[in-house]
Amino acid sequence: MRKFILYRFASLFIVLVLLSILLFGLVQLSPIDPAVIALGDNATPEQIEALTKEWGLDQPVFVQYVNWATAALQGDLGTSLIGGDQVTHAILKRMPISLSLWGVTIFLAVFGGLGLGLFAGVRSGSLADRIVTIGASIGLAIPGFWLGLLVANAFAVQFRWFPVIGYTPITESVFGWLHSLVLPCSALALHAIAVIARQARGTVIEAFDAPYVQALRANGAPDRVVIYHYVIKNALAPVLPIIGIQAGIIVATAVVMERIYAMPGAGALLIDAIVDNDLPMLLGGVMLIACLVLIINLLVDIGLALLDPRVRPS
């Protein structure tokens, strides 16, 4: 197991290096001049040239990348072109809001999807199974951003049960924090719940059809023992990769919910960076989010290796 974890950490580092090269290269291909954005349209050519030399933008691309990567490894992702704030500080200041949105949504998706999928799979062919299957199909068919708008209009504008926009920090009020997350997290989690539920249902049914499970039931083993000690354990392994993929999708698409519900998180900061052509902020934010997605996938891989030793390297 230790060998597997070291192998995955090495793979994670290689992926991060390749991703950083790709993103830095895409930024270099942009026709936007960071010095012009920072100084404004009224800047003189002499001012632009001086700032370009000060930031090292006149150096070869490889040298610029090495300088940026070296600083990034020390926690310095550069300086925002708008306002001059440190990119790392600006992102980390907003990260608790995004982490709250991501964390609660992933929690709802995992436990809601697994719960419904296991419930339907154990009762395959029943009315409950049909209801869960139809509900999952509906959840897959509804776009998340459209659902977010509908939910906001119904429960925030019409019924006024929840706030229309905004975010309450958990340090101010735990209830207010949960209250402000109900609508965006529910809308964001629906698609993931549907995907995980369908996958979990299928793996449970497949596990029930396994020869050893059929032998246990034929020998009179109680259904509760068979389900909890054999079926669920073997059904979870194929679902874990799906959970990892859906967690990554949640992190990536949460930007839309932050904009719909006016939550000042890291995702909203990235949208502002795109609008303002703030390349250092955009590059640093995407790298931090990519790191988080890769860490989630690493944890999923470790969990999968614990459940199924066959995925470990020989």
C-alpha positions as CSV (number, residue, x, y, z in Angstrom):
1,M,0.0,0.0,0.0
2,R,2.9,2.4,0.8
3,K,4.3,1.7,-2.7
4,F,1.0,2.5,-4.3
5,I,0.6,5.8,-2.3
6,L,4.2,6.9,-3.3
7,Y,3.4,6.0,-6.9
8,R,0.3,8.1,-6.9
9,F,2.0,11.0,-5.4
10,A,4.7,10.9,-8.0
11,S,2.0,10.7,-10.7
12,L,0.3,13.7,-9.1
13,F,3.5,15.7,-9.2
14,I,4.1,14.9,-12.9
15,V,0.5,15.8,-13.8
16,L,0.8,19.1,-12.0
17,V,4.0,20.0,-13.8
18,L,2.5,19.1,-17.2
19,L,-0.7,21.1,-16.4
20,S,1.3,24.1,-15.2
21,I,3.3,24.1,-18.5
22,L,0.1,23.8,-20.5
23,L,-1.7,26.6,-18.7
24,F,1.4,28.9,-18.7
25,G,1.8,28.3,-22.4
26,L,-1.9,29.2,-23.1
27,V,-1.4,32.4,-21.1
28,Q,1.7,33.2,-23.3
29,L,-0.4,32.7,-26.4
30,S,-2.8,35.4,-25.3
31,P,-2.5,38.7,-27.2
32,I,-3.1,40.6,-24.0
33,D,-0.1,42.6,-22.7
34,P,-0.1,42.4,-18.8
35,A,1.9,45.6,-18.6
36,V,-0.8,47.5,-20.6
37,I,-3.6,46.0,-18.4
38,A,-1.7,47.0,-15.2
39,L,-0.9,50.5,-16.3
40,G,-4.0,51.4,-18.2
41,D,-4.6,52.6,-21.7
42,N,-3.0,56.0,-21.0
43,A,0.4,54.5,-20.2
44,T,3.3,55.7,-22.3
45,P,5.5,53.3,-24.2
46,E,8.4,54.1,-21.8
47,Q,6.3,53.1,-18.8
48,I,5.1,49.9,-20.5
49,E,8.7,49.0,-21.4
50,A,10.0,49.7,-17.9
51,L,7.3,47.5,-16.3
52,T,7.8,44.7,-18.8
53,K,11.5,44.6,-17.9
54,E,10.7,44.8,-14.2
55,W,8.4,41.8,-14.4
56,G,10.8,39.9,-16.6
57,L,8.2,39.7,-19.4
58,D,11.0,40.4,-22.0
59,Q,12.8,37.2,-21.1
60,P,12.4,33.9,-23.0
61,V,9.2,32.0,-22.2
62,F,11.2,29.1,-20.7
63,V,12.9,31.5,-18.2
64,Q,9.6,33.1,-17.4
65,Y,8.0,29.7,-16.7
66,V,10.9,28.6,-14.4
67,N,10.7,31.9,-12.5
68,W,6.9,31.6,-12.1
69,A,7.0,27.9,-11.1
70,T,9.8,28.5,-8.6
71,A,7.8,31.3,-7.0
72,A,4.6,29.2,-7.1
73,L,6.3,26.3,-5.2
74,Q,7.0,28.9,-2.5
75,G,3.3,30.0,-2.4
76,D,3.7,33.1,-4.6
77,L,1.4,33.0,-7.6
78,G,2.2,36.5,-8.7
79,T,0.5,39.9,-8.4
80,S,-3.0,40.8,-9.7
81,L,-3.0,43.2,-12.7
82,I,-6.1,44.8,-11.2
83,G,-5.5,46.4,-7.8
84,G,-2.0,44.9,-7.3
85,D,-3.1,42.3,-4.7
86,Q,-1.2,39.1,-4.2
87,V,-2.9,36.3,-6.1
88,T,-2.4,33.7,-3.4
89,H,-3.8,36.0,-0.7
90,A,-6.8,37.0,-2.8
91,I,-7.8,33.5,-3.7
92,L,-7.2,32.1,-0.2
93,K,-9.4,34.9,1.2
94,R,-12.3,33.7,-0.9
95,M,-11.6,30.0,-0.7
96,P,-13.6,29.3,2.5
97,I,-16.8,30.2,0.6
98,S,-16.0,27.9,-2.3
99,L,-14.9,25.1,0.0
100,S,-18.2,25.4,1.8
101,L,-20.1,25.1,-1.5
102,W,-17.9,22.3,-2.7
103,G,-17.9,20.4,0.5
104,V,-21.6,20.4,1.2
105,T,-22.4,19.6,-2.4
106,I,-20.0,16.6,-2.5
107,F,-21.4,15.4,0.8
108,L,-25.0,15.6,-0.5
109,A,-23.9,13.9,-3.8
110,V,-22.1,11.0,-2.2
111,F,-24.5,10.2,0.6
112,G,-27.6,10.9,-1.4
113,G,-26.4,9.0,-4.5
114,L,-25.1,6.0,-2.6
115,G,-28.1,5.9,-0.3
116,L,-30.6,6.0,-3.2
117,G,-28.6,3.6,-5.3
118,L,-28.1,1.0,-2.6
119,F,-31.8,1.4,-1.6
120,A,-32.9,0.8,-5.2
121,G,-30.4,-2.0,-5.9
122,V,-31.4,-4.0,-2.9
123,R,-35.1,-3.7,-4.0
124,S,-34.5,-4.3,-7.7
125,G,-37.7,-4.5,-9.7
126,S,-39.8,-3.0,-6.9
127,L,-41.9,0.2,-7.1
128,A,-39.2,2.0,-5.0
129,D,-36.6,0.9,-7.5
130,R,-38.6,2.3,-10.4
131,I,-39.2,5.6,-8.6
132,V,-35.4,6.0,-7.9
133,T,-34.6,5.1,-11.5
134,I,-37.1,7.6,-13.0
135,G,-35.9,10.3,-10.6
136,A,-32.3,9.6,-11.5
137,S,-33.1,9.9,-15.2
138,I,-34.8,13.2,-14.6
139,G,-31.8,14.4,-12.6
140,L,-29.5,13.6,-15.5
141,A,-31.7,15.4,-18.0
142,I,-31.9,18.7,-16.2
143,P,-29.0,21.1,-16.7
144,G,-27.6,22.3,-13.4
145,F,-27.5,26.0,-14.2
146,W,-31.1,25.9,-15.4
147,L,-32.2,24.1,-12.2
148,G,-30.3,26.7,-10.2
149,L,-32.3,29.5,-11.7
150,L,-35.6,27.6,-11.3
151,V,-34.9,26.8,-7.6
152,A,-33.9,30.3,-6.9
153,N,-37.0,31.7,-8.5
154,A,-39.3,29.2,-6.7
155,F,-37.9,29.0,-3.2
156,A,-36.1,32.3,-2.9
157,V,-38.2,34.8,-4.9
158,Q,-41.7,33.3,-4.8
159,F,-41.8,31.5,-1.4
160,R,-39.0,33.5,0.2
161,W,-37.9,30.5,2.2
162,F,-34.2,31.1,1.5
163,P,-32.0,34.1,0.6
164,V,-32.0,35.1,-3.0
165,I,-28.3,35.9,-3.1
166,G,-25.3,36.2,-0.7
167,Y,-23.4,34.0,1.8
168,T,-23.3,33.9,5.6
169,P,-20.0,32.8,7.1
170,I,-20.1,29.9,9.5
171,T,-18.3,32.1,12.0
172,E,-21.3,34.4,12.2
173,S,-24.1,31.8,12.3
174,V,-24.1,28.1,11.6
175,F,-27.8,28.1,10.8
176,G,-27.3,31.1,8.5
177,W,-24.4,29.4,6.8
178,L,-26.5,26.3,6.1
179,H,-29.4,28.4,5.1
180,S,-27.4,30.2,2.5
181,L,-26.0,27.0,1.0
182,V,-29.3,24.9,0.7
183,L,-30.3,26.2,-2.7
184,P,-27.0,26.3,-4.5
185,C,-25.8,23.0,-3.1
186,S,-29.0,21.2,-3.9
187,A,-29.1,22.4,-7.5
188,L,-25.4,21.6,-7.9
189,A,-25.7,18.2,-6.4
190,L,-28.7,16.9,-8.3
191,H,-26.8,15.7,-11.4
192,A,-24.1,14.0,-9.3
193,I,-26.7,12.3,-7.1
194,A,-28.4,10.9,-10.2
195,V,-25.1,9.6,-11.7
196,I,-23.9,8.0,-8.5
197,A,-27.3,6.5,-7.7
198,R,-27.5,4.8,-11.1
199,Q,-24.0,3.4,-10.9
200,A,-24.5,2.2,-7.3
201,R,-27.8,0.6,-8.2
202,G,-26.2,-1.3,-11.1
203,T,-23.2,-2.5,-9.0
204,V,-25.5,-3.7,-6.2
205,I,-27.6,-5.7,-8.6
206,E,-24.4,-7.2,-10.2
207,A,-23.1,-8.1,-6.7
208,F,-26.3,-9.9,-5.9
209,D,-25.9,-12.0,-9.0
210,A,-22.3,-13.0,-8.1
211,P,-22.0,-16.8,-7.6
212,Y,-20.6,-16.5,-4.0
213,V,-23.6,-14.3,-3.0
214,Q,-26.0,-16.8,-4.5
215,A,-24.3,-19.6,-2.7
216,L,-24.5,-17.8,0.7
217,R,-28.2,-17.1,0.2
218,A,-28.8,-20.7,-0.9
219,N,-27.1,-21.9,2.3
220,G,-29.5,-19.8,4.4
221,A,-27.3,-16.8,5.2
222,P,-29.5,-13.9,6.5
223,D,-30.1,-11.2,3.9
224,R,-28.8,-8.5,6.3
225,V,-25.5,-10.3,6.6
226,V,-25.2,-10.8,2.9
227,I,-26.0,-7.2,2.1
228,Y,-23.9,-5.4,4.7
229,H,-20.9,-7.8,4.7
230,Y,-20.6,-8.8,1.0
231,V,-22.8,-6.9,-1.4
232,I,-22.3,-3.3,-0.3
233,K,-18.5,-3.7,0.2
234,N,-18.1,-5.2,-3.3
235,A,-20.5,-2.7,-4.9
236,L,-18.6,0.4,-3.5
237,A,-15.4,-0.3,-5.4
238,P,-16.8,0.4,-8.9
239,V,-18.6,3.5,-7.6
240,L,-15.6,5.3,-6.1
241,P,-14.1,6.4,-9.5
242,I,-17.5,7.8,-10.4
243,I,-17.5,9.7,-7.2
244,G,-14.1,11.1,-7.9
245,I,-15.2,12.2,-11.4
246,Q,-18.4,13.8,-10.1
247,A,-16.5,15.6,-7.3
248,G,-14.2,17.2,-10.0
249,I,-17.2,18.2,-12.1
250,I,-18.8,19.8,-9.0
251,V,-15.7,21.8,-8.3
252,A,-15.5,23.0,-11.9
253,T,-19.2,23.8,-12.4
254,A,-19.6,25.5,-9.0
255,V,-18.5,28.7,-10.7
256,V,-21.9,28.9,-12.3
257,M,-23.7,28.6,-9.0
258,E,-21.5,31.2,-7.4
259,R,-22.5,33.6,-10.1
260,I,-26.2,32.8,-10.0
261,Y,-26.4,33.2,-6.2
262,A,-23.9,36.1,-6.0
263,M,-21.5,34.1,-3.7
264,P,-18.1,35.9,-3.5
265,G,-16.1,32.7,-3.8
266,A,-13.0,31.8,-5.7
267,G,-15.1,30.9,-8.7
268,A,-16.6,34.3,-8.9
269,L,-13.0,35.7,-8.6
270,L,-11.9,33.7,-11.6
271,I,-14.9,35.0,-13.7
272,D,-13.9,38.6,-12.8
273,A,-10.3,37.8,-13.8
274,I,-11.5,36.6,-17.2
275,V,-13.6,39.8,-17.7
276,D,-10.7,42.0,-16.5
277,N,-8.0,40.1,-18.5
278,D,-6.2,39.5,-15.2
279,L,-3.9,36.7,-16.4
280,P,-1.9,36.1,-13.2
281,M,-5.1,35.8,-11.1
282,L,-6.7,33.5,-13.7
283,L,-3.6,31.3,-14.0
284,G,-3.2,31.0,-10.2
285,G,-6.8,30.3,-9.6
286,V,-7.0,27.6,-12.2
287,M,-3.9,25.9,-10.8
288,L,-5.2,25.9,-7.2
289,I,-8.5,24.4,-8.3
290,A,-6.7,21.8,-10.4
291,C,-4.6,20.9,-7.4
292,L,-7.8,20.4,-5.4
293,V,-9.3,18.2,-8.1
294,L,-6.2,16.1,-8.3
295,I,-6.1,15.7,-4.5
296,I,-9.7,14.5,-4.6
297,N,-8.8,11.9,-7.2
298,L,-5.8,10.8,-5.2
299,L,-8.0,10.2,-2.1
300,V,-10.4,8.3,-4.3
301,D,-7.6,6.1,-5.7
302,I,-6.3,5.4,-2.2
303,G,-9.8,4.4,-1.1
304,L,-10.3,2.2,-4.1
305,A,-6.9,0.5,-3.4
306,L,-8.1,-0.2,0.2
307,L,-11.3,-1.8,-1.1
308,D,-9.8,-3.7,-4.0
309,P,-6.1,-4.8,-3.7
310,R,-6.1,-5.7,-7.4
311,V,-5.6,-2.0,-8.4
312,R,-2.4,-1.8,-6.5
313,P,0.8,-2.1,-8.5
314,S,2.6,-5.5,-8.3
